Amino acid sequence: MITLVLGGDVNVQGRQTPSKAFERLDPLLKGADLRFVNLEGLLDAPTAEALTSGGIDVVSCATDVTHPPAAMAGLAVLDHVKIAHCGAGANLDAAHAPAVLERSGEKVAFVAYTSLRPYGYIAQPDAPSVAQAFATTAYQPDPRVAEIPGRPPAVRTTPVPEHLERLVADVKQAKAGNDHVVVSMHWGLPGPELAEYQVAYGRAAIDAGADLVAGHGPHTIQAVEVYRGRPILYSLGNLVFDWPAMRGRHVDGLLAGCMFGAEPRLELIPVRRNADNECEPLAGEEAGKVLRYLVELSALRSTKVSVRDGIASVAGLGVGA
């Protein structure tokens, strides 16, 4: 049995005491076997100090702010402080390689991808890269547009075929050599609506053998879906996030506690950045509001989420897996 805590987007900058960045979340982090977050921002010594003080074991580096080759220096910082990383590397194969951590005799492989493209970035096989899961966009006219001019089109998004094939192959290979596979996806748009490509990539990862898909990127909370008995967390929102343009915006997020084993469990605890931009757990009615919103979104994905004492529990895990 392995317990894993996952958080969403993390950006650490401008702090006088970086070692205290995760301090208010420590009670939720310290009891886990493994702790994962998505790193969205430049990686430097203060960021590494924050991550190590928070006990973070592994991070995703596949985002739209990871600009190869400059970001590769940041991977060396992670290596120096012994924090595992995935989703970016010195070449494309390295970016697709899993980060594997072992606890209690079981191995967990983490792979990470971004659907949000760094501006002007085109991957080269032998150059510093991020793992890609891009999508194409098309606009389908409303069927009544001739009658009612100006009706908005439907937005259709589809995974890039070669990216989808590579993701599926990566997950299958990771599953063949490890006990559990976690897939990290940087994707989506702010708000509750899911893009079609998110569902396509998420379900394909589960079909290929992933035990859990953890999404982030929209900076807002999105639905949980249980597909074939395994969870897709479409967006955990923001966690510790110091980017000045985000100050006071998109302040809510989720910490997910997952237990792998014969009787898998998934619980979600709401967090919020307060007026001082410090991330802390929510309680009482404020926690209830966030979790009721999650319950409503997840019900649209045919997934039952129950709430008790400020914690959401996801039903249906392991069924049909």
Buried (B, 14 or more C-beta within 10 A) or exposed (E): EBBBBBBBBBBBBEBEEBEBBBBBBEEBBEEBBBBBBBBBBBBBEBBBBBBBBBBBBBBBBBBBBBBBEEBBEBBEBBEEEEBBBBBBBBBBEBBBBBBBBEBEEBBBBBBBBBBBBBEEBEBEEEEBBBBBBBBEEEEEEBEEEEEEEEEEEEEBBBBBEEBBEBBBEBBBBBBEEBBBBBBBBBBBBBEBBBBBBBBBBBBBBBBBBBBBBBBBBBBBBBBBBBBEBBBBBBBBBBBBBBBEEBEEEBBBBBBBBBBBEEEBBBBBBBBBBEEEBBBBBBEEEEBBEBBEBBBEBBEEBEBEBEBEEBBBBBEBBBEEE
